[in-house]
């Protein structure tokens, strides 16, 4: 059945301010900044959806697995342009039904509220609490009136337990649950810089760090008005960063930042790469997951360690592939890397991702470094250019084939910066196997990267990875990527000071720890202010 979405229509969200739940204060403090990003309403991602359900009813199973895949902008799925298509609306309704059935069985309202004269008050007292958790804010008088009417309509034609399920299904299908608001205090004039409500600040902070709604401690701080200062927000940010949820969130950031979320769909030509198999794919994925988890849990989320570590976490298959020692029983564990490798960039999962079905790809690898690690924009190729990689040849190397292929004057402008980086990875084939020859010809893995401080020549992916780990350009790029991921949008001119502060905090520790950049983000007054919508 279709559920009517109340409070915030799922397709027209401009009236969302009427459901903000926080009453305007009589003694509003002036804004701390004179400019701010625009107020907005953001759809939950699939991960945020599941975490939000679990925050309302602990133990709720994951239900977003059937949702349509999310698109990405600048490599991230957390952006604020996620829509609700008709297909997703149906999927959300089906998930809401399953969530309602689980919640009804957990809450057991029918046992607590017998069908007598006090049934309505007893029931709505419980359901108001559920709705407040679902909406991530206190309920306004208008909210309660709408919810009461919804409950009464359901109860007119249904027995208590069915009415409970209908009500809960309506909550979980409502846009007040499905969307996060960053609108500012109710009653503010249009096109003005305004503080976000305490509960909006709590939600923004919690979702940025854990991809989940505020926990009880953060909600209590919002209720008490204890998120106004930078120090107060930092205290909660650092507390949340120590949780498993934050580690999971940062692991997802790293995978999306490096563009390796599609490892399960990776496919290679077995005749060219006989080591490739389903088991190999599983082992390489497990290696990358374990390595990322280790860096987050034991190295403070150090980007320097992520890029330059002289070890990995491999099972027997991957240890043999790398030509290194294995753990005693061949299970996944910490093993040293050969000298030609360093950190995550030379792991098979990354090298195979940025390669072709049957060969390596200097272009893909060079573009990856430029866009994801150095934050350089690369314009699309001219429309007149047909993008077809040069075919493999038994009497030539990949480098030679691609060098001739990109020698076209129309291509040379961009490829002067892409190719020298990609060529430096040619000591690894399209699966990530180290090599010194290709088709009986010596491999040339000399390359160069153009930093803002000058050109750095290198030989091999390992040397490049170690250089990137200490690069000022990378240290400036990572906070920008983290901003895009956590804030769910592209940067604008209004964000210049915020990004300057994030970069300074990130670089203050030579280990370049992700948590420092996140803390700087939530400390900023730009994080807690929005420009209200124009009338």
C-alpha positions as CSV (number, residue, x, y, z in Angstrom):
1,X,0.0,0.0,0.0
2,X,1.0,3.6,-0.5
3,X,1.7,5.7,2.6
4,X,0.9,9.4,2.6
5,X,4.0,11.3,3.5
6,X,3.1,14.0,5.9
7,X,4.9,17.1,7.3
8,X,7.4,17.5,4.4
9,X,6.2,16.4,1.0
10,X,8.7,14.1,-0.6
11,X,8.8,16.0,-3.9
12,X,8.2,19.6,-2.7
13,X,10.4,20.6,0.2
14,X,10.3,24.4,0.2
15,X,7.8,24.3,3.1
16,X,10.1,22.3,5.2
17,X,10.8,25.1,7.6
18,X,7.2,24.7,9.0
19,X,8.3,21.4,10.4
20,X,11.6,22.4,12.0
21,X,10.3,21.6,15.5
22,X,12.5,24.2,17.2
23,X,10.6,27.3,18.3
24,X,12.1,30.7,17.5
25,X,13.8,32.2,20.5
26,X,12.9,35.6,21.9
27,X,16.5,36.5,22.5
28,X,18.3,35.3,19.4
29,X,22.0,35.7,19.4
30,X,23.4,37.5,16.3
31,X,25.2,35.3,13.7
32,X,28.9,34.8,14.1
33,X,29.6,35.2,10.4
34,X,28.4,37.5,7.7
35,X,28.1,34.9,5.0
36,X,27.1,31.2,5.0
37,X,26.2,28.5,2.6
38,X,22.5,28.1,1.6
39,X,19.9,26.4,3.8
40,X,19.0,23.1,2.4
41,X,17.2,19.8,2.8
42,X,19.2,16.6,2.2
43,X,18.0,13.1,1.6
44,X,19.5,10.3,3.7
45,X,21.9,8.0,2.0
46,X,21.3,4.3,2.3
47,X,23.8,3.9,5.1
48,X,22.3,6.9,6.9
49,X,18.8,5.5,6.4
50,X,19.7,2.2,8.1
51,X,21.5,3.9,10.9
52,X,18.5,6.2,11.4
53,X,16.1,3.3,11.7
54,X,18.4,1.6,14.2
55,X,18.6,4.7,16.3
56,X,14.8,4.7,16.5
57,X,14.4,1.0,17.2
58,X,17.6,-0.7,18.4
59,X,18.2,-4.0,16.6
60,X,16.5,-2.9,13.4
61,X,17.9,-5.0,10.5
62,X,19.4,-3.3,7.5
63,X,16.6,-2.5,5.0
64,X,18.3,-0.3,2.3
65,X,19.9,-3.1,0.4
66,X,17.0,-3.2,-2.0
67,X,17.2,0.6,-2.7
68,X,18.3,1.8,-6.2
69,X,22.0,2.5,-6.3
70,X,23.1,6.0,-5.4
71,X,24.9,8.1,-8.0
72,X,28.1,10.0,-7.2
73,X,29.2,13.5,-7.6
74,X,33.0,14.2,-7.5
75,X,33.3,10.5,-6.5
76,X,31.1,10.7,-3.4
77,X,27.6,9.3,-2.9
78,X,26.9,11.5,0.1
79,X,26.0,14.6,-2.0
80,X,22.9,16.7,-1.5
81,X,21.4,16.1,-4.9
82,X,20.2,12.6,-4.1
83,X,16.6,12.4,-5.2
84,X,13.5,10.2,-4.6
85,X,12.5,8.7,-7.9
86,X,9.2,6.9,-8.2
87,X,11.2,3.6,-8.0
88,X,12.9,4.6,-4.8
89,X,9.6,5.9,-3.3
90,X,8.1,2.4,-3.8
91,X,11.3,0.8,-2.3
92,X,11.1,3.2,0.7
93,X,7.5,2.3,1.3
94,X,8.3,-1.4,1.2
95,X,11.2,-0.9,3.6
96,X,8.9,1.3,5.8
97,X,6.4,-1.6,6.0
98,X,9.1,-4.0,7.1
99,X,10.5,-1.5,9.6
100,X,7.0,-0.9,11.0
101,X,6.4,-4.6,11.5
102,X,9.7,-5.0,13.4
103,X,9.1,-1.8,15.4
104,X,5.6,-2.9,16.4
105,X,6.9,-6.2,17.6
106,X,9.7,-4.5,19.6
107,X,7.6,-1.7,21.1
108,X,4.6,-4.0,22.1
109,X,2.4,-0.9,22.4
110,X,-0.8,-3.1,22.5
111,X,0.5,-4.7,25.7
112,X,1.2,-1.4,27.4
113,X,-1.9,0.4,26.2
114,X,-5.2,-1.6,26.5
115,X,-8.2,-0.7,24.4
116,X,-10.1,1.5,26.9
117,X,-10.7,5.1,27.5
118,X,-7.0,5.9,28.1
119,X,-5.8,4.0,25.0
120,X,-5.3,7.1,22.8
121,X,-3.3,9.1,25.3
122,X,-1.2,6.1,26.3
123,X,-0.5,5.2,22.7
124,X,0.2,8.7,21.4
125,X,2.6,9.3,24.3
126,X,4.7,6.3,23.1
127,X,4.3,7.2,19.5
128,X,5.3,10.8,20.0
129,X,8.6,9.6,21.5
130,X,9.2,7.3,18.5
131,X,8.3,10.2,16.1
132,X,10.7,12.6,17.9
133,X,13.5,10.1,17.5
134,X,12.6,9.5,13.9
135,X,12.5,13.2,13.1
136,X,15.7,13.8,15.0
137,X,14.2,16.8,16.9
138,X,11.5,17.7,19.5
139,X,8.0,17.7,18.1
140,X,6.2,21.0,17.6
141,X,2.6,21.5,18.5
142,X,1.8,21.3,14.8
143,X,3.7,18.0,14.6
144,X,1.7,16.5,17.4
145,X,-1.6,17.7,16.0
146,X,-0.8,16.1,12.6
147,X,0.4,12.9,14.2
148,X,-2.7,12.6,16.4
149,X,-4.9,13.1,13.4
150,X,-2.9,10.4,11.6
151,X,-3.3,8.0,14.5
152,X,-7.0,8.7,14.8
153,X,-7.6,8.1,11.1
154,X,-5.8,4.8,11.3
155,X,-7.7,3.7,14.4
156,X,-11.1,4.4,12.9
157,X,-10.8,1.5,10.5
158,X,-8.2,-0.8,12.1
159,X,-7.7,-2.7,15.3
160,X,-4.9,-1.3,17.7
161,X,-2.1,-3.4,16.4
162,X,-2.8,-2.7,12.8
163,X,-3.1,1.0,13.6
164,X,0.3,0.9,15.3
165,X,1.8,-0.6,12.2
166,X,0.1,1.9,9.9
167,X,1.3,4.8,12.1
168,X,4.9,3.5,12.2
169,X,4.9,2.8,8.5
170,X,3.9,6.4,7.9
171,X,6.7,7.6,10.1
172,X,9.4,5.6,8.3
173,X,8.0,6.6,4.9
174,X,7.7,10.3,5.8
175,X,10.0,12.9,4.4
176,X,10.6,14.2,8.0
177,X,12.4,10.9,8.5
178,X,13.9,10.6,5.0
179,X,15.4,14.1,4.9
180,X,17.7,16.1,7.0
181,X,17.1,19.8,7.4
182,X,19.7,22.6,7.6
183,X,17.3,25.5,7.6
184,X,18.1,27.6,10.7
185,X,15.8,28.9,13.4
186,X,12.1,29.1,12.5
187,X,10.9,32.6,11.8
188,X,14.1,34.0,10.3
189,X,13.7,36.4,7.4
190,X,14.6,35.2,3.9
191,X,18.1,35.6,2.5
192,X,19.7,36.1,5.9
193,X,22.6,34.4,7.6
194,X,21.1,32.5,10.6
195,X,22.2,29.9,13.1
196,X,21.0,26.4,12.6
197,X,18.8,25.1,15.3
198,X,20.6,23.1,18.1
199,X,19.1,19.9,16.9
200,X,20.2,20.6,13.3
201,X,23.7,21.3,14.6
202,X,23.7,18.0,16.5
203,X,22.5,16.1,13.4
204,X,25.0,17.7,11.1
205,X,27.8,16.9,13.5
206,X,26.8,13.4,14.1
207,X,26.0,12.5,10.5
208,X,29.4,14.0,9.4
209,X,31.3,11.8,11.8
210,X,29.2,8.6,12.2
211,X,26.6,8.7,9.3
212,X,24.0,8.3,12.1
213,X,21.6,10.5,14.1
214,X,22.8,12.1,17.3
215,X,23.2,9.8,20.3
216,X,21.7,10.5,23.7
217,X,24.6,12.5,24.9
218,X,24.7,14.7,21.8
219,X,20.9,15.2,22.0
220,X,21.1,16.2,25.6
221,X,23.7,18.8,24.7
222,X,21.4,20.2,22.0
223,X,18.5,20.4,24.5
224,X,20.8,22.2,27.0
225,X,22.1,24.6,24.4
226,X,25.6,23.2,24.8
227,X,26.7,23.1,21.1
228,X,27.1,26.9,20.6
229,X,30.8,27.1,21.2
230,X,33.6,25.5,19.1
231,X,35.1,23.8,22.2
232,X,31.7,22.2,23.0
233,X,31.3,20.9,19.5
234,X,34.9,19.7,19.4
235,X,34.4,17.7,22.6
236,X,31.5,15.8,21.1
237,X,33.4,15.4,17.8
238,X,36.4,13.8,19.5
239,X,34.1,11.6,21.6
240,X,32.4,10.3,18.5
241,X,35.6,9.8,16.6
242,X,36.6,7.2,19.1
243,X,33.5,5.1,18.3
244,X,33.4,2.1,15.8
245,X,30.7,4.0,13.9
246,X,33.2,6.8,13.1
247,X,35.8,4.3,12.0
248,X,33.3,2.7,9.7
249,X,32.3,6.2,8.3
250,X,36.0,7.1,7.7
251,X,36.6,3.7,6.0
252,X,33.8,4.5,3.6
253,X,35.2,7.9,3.0
254,X,38.6,6.4,2.1
255,X,37.1,3.9,-0.3
256,X,35.0,6.5,-2.1
257,X,37.9,9.1,-2.1
258,X,40.2,6.5,-3.7
259,X,37.4,5.2,-6.0
260,X,37.6,1.6,-4.9
261,X,34.0,0.9,-3.9
262,X,33.4,-1.3,-7.0
263,X,36.0,-4.0,-6.2
264,X,33.3,-6.7,-6.0
265,X,32.5,-6.1,-9.7
266,X,36.1,-6.1,-10.9
267,X,36.8,-8.4,-13.8
268,X,40.0,-9.3,-15.7
269,X,41.0,-11.4,-18.7
270,X,42.2,-14.7,-17.2
271,X,44.3,-15.5,-20.2
272,X,46.3,-12.3,-19.7
273,X,46.2,-12.5,-15.9
274,X,46.0,-16.2,-14.9
275,X,46.3,-15.2,-11.2
276,X,42.9,-13.5,-11.4
277,X,40.0,-15.4,-9.9
278,X,37.1,-15.0,-7.6
279,X,39.3,-16.1,-4.7
280,X,42.0,-13.5,-5.7
281,X,39.4,-10.8,-5.8
282,X,38.1,-11.7,-2.4
283,X,41.7,-11.8,-1.0
284,X,42.6,-8.4,-2.4
285,X,39.4,-6.8,-1.1
286,X,40.0,-8.3,2.3
287,X,43.6,-7.0,2.3
288,X,42.5,-3.4,1.5
289,X,39.7,-3.5,4.1
290,X,42.0,-4.8,6.8
291,X,44.7,-2.3,6.0
292,X,42.3,0.7,6.1
293,X,40.8,-0.6,9.4
294,X,44.3,-0.9,10.9
295,X,45.3,2.7,9.8
296,X,42.1,4.1,11.3
297,X,42.1,2.1,14.5
298,X,45.9,2.0,15.3
299,X,47.4,5.0,13.3
300,X,44.8,7.6,14.1
301,X,43.6,7.7,10.5
302,X,47.0,8.9,9.3
303,X,47.0,9.6,5.6
304,X,50.8,9.5,5.7
305,X,50.6,5.9,6.9
306,X,47.9,5.1,4.4
307,X,50.1,6.2,1.5
308,X,53.6,5.1,2.7
309,X,53.3,2.1,5.0
310,X,55.9,-0.6,4.4
311,X,53.5,-3.4,5.3
312,X,50.1,-4.6,4.4
313,X,47.6,-7.2,5.8
314,X,47.6,-10.1,3.4
315,X,46.6,-13.8,3.4
316,X,48.8,-16.5,1.8
317,X,47.5,-15.8,-1.7
318,X,48.3,-12.1,-1.6
319,X,51.6,-12.7,0.1
320,X,52.7,-15.0,-2.7
321,X,51.4,-12.5,-5.3
322,X,53.5,-9.8,-3.7
323,X,56.5,-12.1,-3.2
324,X,56.7,-11.5,0.5
325,X,56.6,-13.6,3.6
326,X,53.3,-15.0,4.8
327,X,51.7,-15.4,8.2
328,X,52.5,-18.8,9.7
329,X,49.1,-20.3,8.8
330,X,48.4,-18.3,5.7
331,X,45.5,-16.4,7.2
332,X,45.3,-12.6,6.8
333,X,47.8,-10.7,8.9
334,X,50.4,-8.1,8.9
335,X,53.3,-8.8,6.4
336,X,56.1,-6.6,5.1
337,X,55.9,-5.2,1.6
338,X,58.7,-5.4,-1.0
339,X,60.7,-2.2,-1.5
340,X,58.9,-1.4,-4.8
341,X,55.6,-1.1,-3.0
342,X,54.3,1.4,-0.4
343,X,50.9,1.9,1.2
344,X,47.5,1.5,-0.4
345,X,48.3,2.9,-3.8
346,X,50.4,-0.2,-4.7
347,X,47.9,-2.7,-3.4
348,X,46.5,-5.0,-6.1
349,X,42.9,-3.8,-5.5
350,X,43.8,-0.2,-6.3
351,X,46.2,-1.0,-9.2
352,X,43.7,-3.4,-10.8
353,X,40.9,-0.9,-10.4
354,X,42.8,1.7,-12.4
355,X,43.7,-0.6,-15.2
356,X,42.0,-2.1,-18.2
357,X,40.5,-5.6,-18.7
358,X,43.6,-6.9,-20.4
359,X,46.4,-4.4,-19.6
360,X,47.6,-1.7,-17.3
361,X,46.4,1.9,-18.0
362,X,48.8,4.8,-17.5
363,X,46.0,7.2,-18.3
364,X,43.6,5.8,-15.6
365,X,46.4,5.7,-13.0
366,X,47.6,9.2,-13.8
367,X,44.2,10.7,-13.8
368,X,43.4,8.9,-10.5
369,X,46.4,10.6,-8.8
370,X,45.7,14.0,-10.3
371,X,42.0,14.1,-9.4
372,X,41.7,12.2,-6.1
373,X,45.1,12.9,-4.5
374,X,46.0,16.3,-5.9
375,X,42.5,17.8,-6.5
376,X,43.4,18.8,-10.1
377,X,40.5,19.3,-12.6
378,X,41.0,17.5,-15.9
379,X,38.6,18.7,-18.7
380,X,36.9,16.0,-20.7
381,X,38.5,15.2,-24.1
382,X,37.3,17.0,-27.1
383,X,34.0,15.6,-28.6
384,X,35.8,15.0,-31.8
385,X,38.2,12.6,-30.2
386,X,37.2,8.9,-30.2
387,X,38.4,7.4,-26.9
388,X,39.6,3.9,-27.7
389,X,42.7,2.6,-25.8
390,X,45.5,1.2,-28.0
391,X,45.1,-2.5,-28.6
392,X,47.7,-4.8,-26.8
393,X,50.6,-5.8,-29.0
394,X,53.0,-8.6,-28.6
395,X,56.0,-6.7,-29.8
396,X,55.5,-3.5,-27.7
397,X,55.1,-2.3,-24.1
398,X,52.1,-0.5,-22.7
399,X,54.1,2.6,-22.3
400,X,55.1,2.7,-25.9
401,X,51.6,2.1,-27.1
402,X,50.0,4.8,-24.9
403,X,52.8,7.3,-25.6
404,X,52.1,7.1,-29.4
405,X,48.3,7.0,-28.7
406,X,48.3,10.3,-26.8
407,X,50.8,12.1,-29.0
408,X,47.8,13.7,-30.8
409,X,48.1,17.5,-30.5
410,X,44.4,17.7,-29.4
411,X,45.2,15.4,-26.5
412,X,48.7,16.5,-25.6
413,X,47.6,19.4,-23.3
414,X,46.1,17.2,-20.7
415,X,48.2,14.2,-21.2
416,X,51.4,16.1,-20.5
417,X,50.3,16.0,-16.8
418,X,48.5,12.7,-16.8
419,X,50.9,10.4,-18.6
420,X,54.1,11.0,-16.7
421,X,52.4,9.9,-13.5
422,X,50.7,6.9,-15.1
423,X,53.9,5.8,-16.8
424,X,55.6,5.7,-13.3
425,X,53.2,2.8,-12.4
426,X,54.3,0.6,-15.3
427,X,56.3,-1.6,-12.9
428,X,52.9,-3.1,-12.1
429,X,50.7,-4.9,-14.6
430,X,46.9,-4.5,-15.0
431,X,46.4,-6.8,-12.0
432,X,49.0,-5.2,-9.8
433,X,51.7,-7.8,-10.2
434,X,55.3,-6.4,-10.1
435,X,57.2,-6.7,-13.4
436,X,60.5,-5.7,-14.9
437,X,59.7,-6.8,-18.5
438,X,56.7,-6.8,-20.7
439,X,56.6,-8.9,-23.8
440,X,60.3,-9.5,-23.3
441,X,61.1,-5.8,-23.4
442,X,62.4,-4.0,-20.3
443,X,59.7,-1.9,-18.6
444,X,60.4,1.8,-18.2
445,X,58.8,3.0,-15.0
446,X,60.3,6.4,-14.9
447,X,57.8,9.1,-14.3
448,X,57.3,12.6,-12.9
449,X,54.6,14.5,-11.0
450,X,54.2,18.2,-11.2
451,X,53.7,19.6,-7.6
452,X,53.0,23.2,-6.9
453,X,56.6,23.3,-5.6
454,X,58.1,21.9,-8.7
455,X,58.5,18.7,-10.8
456,X,59.4,15.5,-8.8
457,X,60.9,12.7,-10.9
458,X,60.4,9.2,-9.7
459,X,60.8,5.5,-10.7
460,X,58.0,3.1,-9.8
461,X,54.7,3.4,-7.9
462,X,56.3,2.8,-4.5
463,X,58.6,5.9,-4.8
464,X,55.6,8.0,-6.0
465,X,53.5,6.8,-3.1
466,X,56.1,7.8,-0.6
467,X,56.5,11.2,-2.2
468,X,52.7,11.8,-2.2
469,X,52.6,10.9,1.6
470,X,54.7,14.0,2.3
471,X,53.4,16.3,-0.4
472,X,52.0,19.7,0.5
473,X,49.6,19.3,-2.4
474,X,48.1,16.1,-1.0
475,X,47.9,17.7,2.4
476,X,45.9,20.5,0.9
477,X,43.7,18.1,-1.2
478,X,42.6,15.6,1.5
479,X,40.7,18.2,3.6
480,X,38.9,19.4,0.5
481,X,37.9,15.8,-0.3
482,X,36.8,15.2,3.3
483,X,34.8,18.5,3.2
484,X,33.0,17.3,0.0
485,X,32.2,14.0,1.6
486,X,31.1,15.2,5.1
487,X,29.2,18.3,3.9
488,X,27.7,16.5,0.9
489,X,28.3,19.3,-1.6
490,X,31.0,21.1,-3.6
491,X,32.9,23.9,-2.1
492,X,32.1,27.5,-2.8
493,X,33.7,30.9,-2.2
494,X,32.0,31.1,1.2
495,X,34.0,28.1,2.3
496,X,37.4,29.5,1.7
497,X,38.1,30.3,5.4
498,X,36.6,27.0,6.6
499,X,38.9,25.1,4.2
500,X,41.9,27.2,5.2
501,X,41.3,26.2,8.8
502,X,40.7,22.5,8.0
503,X,44.0,22.4,6.1
504,X,45.9,24.1,8.9
505,X,44.6,21.7,11.5
506,X,45.2,18.7,9.2
507,X,48.9,19.7,8.5
508,X,49.6,20.7,12.1
509,X,50.2,17.0,12.8
510,X,52.9,15.6,10.4
511,X,51.0,12.3,10.4
512,X,48.1,14.0,8.6
513,X,45.2,12.5,10.6
514,X,41.7,12.6,9.2
515,X,40.1,13.3,12.6
516,X,41.9,16.6,12.9
517,X,40.4,17.9,9.7
518,X,36.9,16.8,10.8
519,X,37.2,18.4,14.2
520,X,38.3,21.7,12.5
521,X,35.2,21.4,10.3
522,X,32.7,21.1,13.1
523,X,34.5,23.8,15.1
524,X,34.0,26.4,12.4
525,X,31.1,28.9,12.7
526,X,30.5,28.3,9.0
527,X,29.5,24.8,10.0
528,X,26.6,26.0,12.2
529,X,25.2,28.8,10.0
530,X,23.1,28.9,6.9
531,X,21.7,31.6,4.6
532,X,18.0,31.3,4.7
533,X,16.0,30.7,1.5
534,X,14.7,33.7,-0.4
535,X,11.0,34.2,-0.3
